[in-house]
Amino acid sequence: MQEDLFYLKSEVYFEPLCNGWYAWPYLIPPATFSRNMVYTHKRLMTSFVKNYKLHQLAKNNPALVGGSFVDCSPEQVSEIRSMISSIDNDHKELISLADAFTELEIMLTSHDKTKSVETLYPLVPESLKGYVELFVDQDHNPTYRLIESLLYESPYYKPEIQSVMFGSMDKVDKRPFVFSTPRLADENHLQVNMTFNEPALKKLLMSRTSPLTKEEIDKIFEGKTLKGGLSVSELFTTTPPKNTYKKPESNVRVQYTGHAGFMVESFDTTVMIDPVIAVKDNKIDENLIDFSELPPVIDYVLLTHSHQDHMNIESLLQLRDRVKKVVVPKNNGGGLFDPSMKLILQQLGFDVYEIEDMEKITFSDGKGMLRAIPFLGEHGDLPVRSKSAWYVEADGKKFYFGADSSNLEPEMYRHIKKITGDLDLLAIGMECVGAPYTWLYGGLVTQFVSQNIKDERR
């Protein structure tokens, strides 16, 4: 008798977590994680414990969606209180690291600009000693850079705080906003203590298209701590995916994959840009591509910048075993607000190539190429270099994927057009006004930011 094979259901969604919070790129590097843990996560949870009724009122106001309130119930106050205690008791070294950035920047601000910064090294806060280089800018203002790669090799990088959560769209009306609220196991979710690089997780995520036996499933969850009301059996089905991958019928095919994502296929090369793959269910009638409809091999994933809706860890981890290489923009090197995308993705097991503005990569079949295009704006005037739009040529067709680029300097594009010529397709985001930059970077800011600055630098 043939043994049943089980597929991860198409309506099941996956959430990677860092210390109980939805994992986005700035929760991977030790420096930015520590700042967010102390000055965003702990601050929000403490506010909730002190006055959960106020947070509940905000939760019920549609105009405040995405605001700084915790979307939890009164019954979860004790669990939130336990998470705060865990930060205080189990992560004292990360609290010290977070506070050290404030101390360091105060020290540098008060330094005599006429003096060398070499004498400041003994004054660097203990938690940051050996992890920063001090220097001055062209106006003699002292500043610093992080030695990021060394921090990943330090006790500050703690993969053991990683876990994963699964939910099912047939049990919830919609997926909740996750950036201001810890993800707690409830009756509709299953939380598992798996780190992101565990072979068991890789095998589990691949089962959307590569089915498992019951014995293999049991082995994946053997010895794991399971929390929540969603059972392991509810994650799987014996029915193969309804939609499967179909090769392009023409020499080149471009498909929209959702949000800012596109997929370009030509001959033997597949390129994906900013993949954010939706979990499809009966409530979604949009013509979006599911994981089961993607090719088994993706030659290049191109990421425009490190914002969570473009460098989406949830989607990337589910694509990891299909992707040959991820291409990311060049990094400044060591800026707190601009962590290396390359280093982040290397921690997640990807083969990553960092590329300069206007640098190009020729496809192995010689019939196409990709090129990084300068990307202005979008980051609240902060010194963030890790951003590129992407130009792709395939079968003689020319495509530009600009994500959230702004036309701040039209002359730059006139220069570039002389190199690329006319385009066959241009895809670009059209949001007119973004959130204040402190919405995303507030946990990293060490000094008070006035409301007029927040409004000006949206």
N, C-alpha and C positions, 0 to 999 in steps of 0.2 A: 504494500500500500504506500503510495507516494506521500511524503510528509508535507504538511501545509507550509507555505512560505508567506511571510508577513511583510507588508509595506507600511512605512510611516505614512499616516493619512495626509492627504493634501490639505485638509482643513486644520491640521495641527501646526501651531506656530511655536517658534523656539526663541527663547530670550537668554542671552549670556548675561551673567550678573557678576559684579565686582563688589564684594562685601555687602551683598543684598540689594545693590542698585543696578539698574539697567546699564550695561557696558557700552559706553561710547568712547571714541578715541582718547579723550583726555583722562579717562579712568585707567588706562594701561600704564603710562609712564609714572614712575614713583613720585616725581615732583608734583605734577599736576593732580595726581590722585590724592596726595596728601592734602593739598590745598582745598580740593573739592570736598574731601571727607570732613575736614574740620570746619571750613567756612561756608559750605553749602549744605551738605548732608546733615551734619550735627546741628547746625543752626536751624534748619527747617524742622528737624525732628524734635528739638527742644521746644520750639515754638508750638508745635502740635501738642506735645504733652502738657504744656502750660495752659493752652486754650484751644482744645480740639473743636469746640463749638464754633469758633470763628472760622477755622479751616473748613468745617462742614458747610457753613454759609457760603463761603467762596466756591466750594465745590459745586453747589447748586446754581451758581450764576454762570450762564453760558458765555457771558462777556469776559469772564476771568479765566477761561481755559488757557492753560500754559503759564499761568501765574505762579507765584512763589507760595503755594499752599500744598499741604500733604493730603492726598485723596485716600484717607483711611477711615475706618469706622471707630466709634468709641470703644468697641470691644478689642481693638488692636492697640490701645494705648499702652498696655503693659508690655507688649512685644516691642513696640517702638522704644519704650524706656529701656528695655534690655539691650537693644541695639546701641543706644547711647552709652550704656555702661560698658559694652564690649569695646567701643572706640576708646573710652577712657582707660580701660584696664588692659586691653590686649594689643593696643596699637600706640603705646606711648612714644615709641621712636618715630612714628609717622607724624604724631602731633608736634614733636620737637622739630622735625624737618619742616613742617608747614609753617611754624612760628619763626623758624630761622630765616625764611625769605623776608619776612617783615623786618627782622632785626638787621639783616644784611643791607636792605635797601635804605633803612634809616641811617645806618653807618655811612654808606656811600654818599647819601645826600648831604650829610654834614661835613664831608671831607673837604679840606682846603684844595681847590682846583689847581693851585700853583704847585702843589707837591706831587711827587710820584705816588702811585698806589701800591708800590712794592711793600711799603711799611704796614699796609693794612692786612696782609695775610694772617698774622697772628691774632687779629681781631675778628676774623670771620667766625660766625657762630659755630660751635663744636659740631653740630649735626651736618654742616655743609663743608667742613674742612676737608680739603683734598678732592672735592667734587665741583669746584668752581675755579675759573680763571678770572682775574680782575684786569680791567684795562680802562682806557678813557676814549671817548669819542672825539671827533674832530674839534669840538668846542670845549674839550678838556673836562667834560662831565664824566665822573667815574661810573662804571657799570660792570656787568659780569656776564659770563656765559657758563652754562652748565656743561659738565662733561657727561653727557647723557648715557653714553654706552657704559660708563663705569657705574652709574647709578643702577642700571639693570643687573649688574653683577654684584650689587651690594645687598645687605639685609633689608633695605627699603623696598625691594621688589619682591612681592609675596604672592606667587600664583595660587597658594593655598586658600586665599580668600575668594577665589573664583568658584562659581557654581552655575547651574543652568536651570531654567524653568521651561515647562511646556504647558501650553494651553490649547484649547480647541475652539474654533469659531462657532461650532454648533452649541456651545455652552455659554457664550457671552454675546451681548448685543454688538459690542465693538471693542477693539483693543483700547486700553486706557492710555492716557498721557503719562509717560513714565519718567520724565526728567526732573520732576520735583517730588517724587514719591518713591519710597523703597518698595521693592517687589516682595510682598509677603505671600506665603503659601496660603491658599484658601480652598474652598470646596470646588472651584473650577480650574485649579492649576496643580501641577506636580513639580516640586522643587527637588533637585538631585545634587548631591555634593560631588560634582565632576569638574575638573579643571578643563580649560579650553583645548589643551593639547593632548588629552587622554585618547589613546587609540580606540577605547570603547565609545567615546563621543563621536569620533570620526566615523566609525562603523554605523552608529545609530543614525547620524544625519544622512549618510549615504543610502540608507534603506528607503528613502523616498523612491528610488529607482532600482536599487540592488537589494532584493528582499532577504530577510533573515528567517532562520528556523526558530522555533520556540526555544530550543536549547541555547542558541546564540543570544537571543533576547534575555533569557534568564542570566546568562553569564555577564552580559553588559551591566545589569543592575545588581549583580551579586555583591553583597557587602556594602552597598550604598545606603545612605540615609535618605529615605523618601518622605517628603512632607506634602500635605495637601490632599484634597479629595478626589483629584483626577487619578485614576488607576493606570498602571502601565499598560494593561490590556486595551484601554480606551484609546491609546495612541496609534494602534495598528489595525490593519485590515488585510484580509487575504485577497481583496480585489485589486488588481494592478491599476496604476494611474489611468484615468480616462484619456488624458491628453499626453502624447509622447512627442519626442523630437522628430521633426521632418527636415531633411536636408533641403537647402534652397534649390529651386528649379532653374534659377538664372545664375549668371556669373557672380553677381553681387546682390546681397539682400541686406536691407536695413530694417530693423524692427525696434519699436518703442517698447521698453520693458517696464515703464512706470517711473514716476517722479522725474529725475533728470537722467534716467538710464536709457541707453541704446545698445543694440548689438549689431555689429557689422560682420557679415560673413562673405568671404570671397575665396574661391578655389579651396585651398586647404588651410585657410587662416580664419580664426574667429577672434574678434575683439569686442570686449564689453566695456562700456563707460559708466562709471558710478552706479553699479548694480544695487538697487533696492527692490528686491523681489517680493511682491505681495503674496500673502497667503489667501488662496482663493476658496470661496465657499459659495453656497447657493444664494447668499445675500448680495454677492458682488457680481454684477453683470457686465462689468467693463472687460474689454478685450485685452486683458493683461496676460503676460507670459508667466506660467507657473514653473517651478523648479523642474518638473518632469518634462517640460518642453524645451529645455536648454540642451545644447550639444554636450556629449560626454567629455569633450576636451575643449577648453577655452585657452587659446594661445596667450592672449594678453588681456588683463584687466587694467584699465586706465582710470586713475582717481584724480579728480580735479582739485580737491582740497580736503582738509581734515574735519569739516563739519559733519555731524552724525548722519545727516540725510544724504551724504555723498560718499563718505567713507563709512559705510554701514556695517558694523562688525557682525550683527545678526545675519545679514545676507552673505557676507564674505566667508564666515565660518562654514556655512552650508554649501558654498561653492568651492571650498578649499581643495578638495581632492580632484577637481576638474581643471584647476587653473595651473598653467605652466609658469607664468611670470606676471607679477603685478608691477606696473610702471607708475612711479609717483614723482611729483615735482621736487626740484632741488630745495634743500632746507638751508636756512641761515646758519644753523649750528648753535644749539645751546640756549636759545631764547625760551623763557618760561611760557610765553604766549604762543610759541611756535615749535612744539615738540616735533622731532623727526618722525615723519610718516613711515620712513623705511625701517627705523628701529622698532616702532610699534608693531608693524606687520611681521617683522622677523620673529618677534616674541610669539606670534600666533602661527608660526610654521610656514610662512610664505616665502617664496623666492622673489626678492624685490630688487628692482633696478631703479635708481634715482637719476633723473634726467634734467639737464639744463634747459632754459628757455631757448627755443628754436632748434634744439638738438633733435635728430631724427633717428629712427630705427627702421631698417629695411626688413620686410618679411622674409622668412627663410625660403619661400618659393620665388622670391624676386619680383613678385607681381603686385606689390603694394608697399606702403610705408605708413608710419605714424610720426607725428612731430608735436613737440610741446610748444604751445603758443602763450605768450605773456598774458597774465590775468591780473587786472587792476581792480582795486576796491574790495567790497564785501566784508572786510574784517575790522570795521570801526577805526580806520586809520592806524591800526597797530602794525608793528614791524613784522608782519607775517609774510614770509617768502614762499612758503609751501603751498603754492597754488598755480595751476596751469590749466588752460583750456587745451583741447586736443584737436589736431588736424589729422585726418585719416584719408589716405588714397587707396582705392581698391578698384581694380579693373578699369582704370582710367577715370573713375568718378572721384569727386573731391567733397569731403564732408568736414564740417566744423562743429564741434560740440563745446559750447561755451559755458554751460552750467550757469553760475550766478555772476558772470563777468559784467562789469559796467563799462560803458563807452566813455570813460573819463578823459581819454586822450585820443581823439579820432585820428590824429596824425600817426599814432602807432600802427593802427590798422591799415593806413595807406602804405606805410613801409612794408607791412607784412603781405599785402595784396600783390606787391611787386614780385614777391617771392613765390606765392602760392597760385596766383591767378584767380579767376572766378571760381565760385563754389557751385556745386550741384545741390547741396543741402546745408542749411544753417539751423542749428538747434540752440536756443538760448533761453535762460530763465527771464521772466518778465515781472518779478516782484518789484514794486516801485519803492517801498520803504520797509526796511527790515526792522528787527527788534533792536532796542538799545544794546550796545556791545556788551554791557554788563550782564545781560540775560545769559549769555554764554560764558563770558570770561570773568564774571563777578567774583568767583572764588579765588581767582588768581591776583586780583587787584589788592594792593597792600595799603593804599591810601584812599581817603574819602573821595568819591566822584560826585560832583554836583549834578542836580537834575538837568540844568541847561546843557552840560557837556553830554549827558546821556541822550538828550533829545537831539543834539546837533550831530552826534556820531552814530546815528542809527545804521 
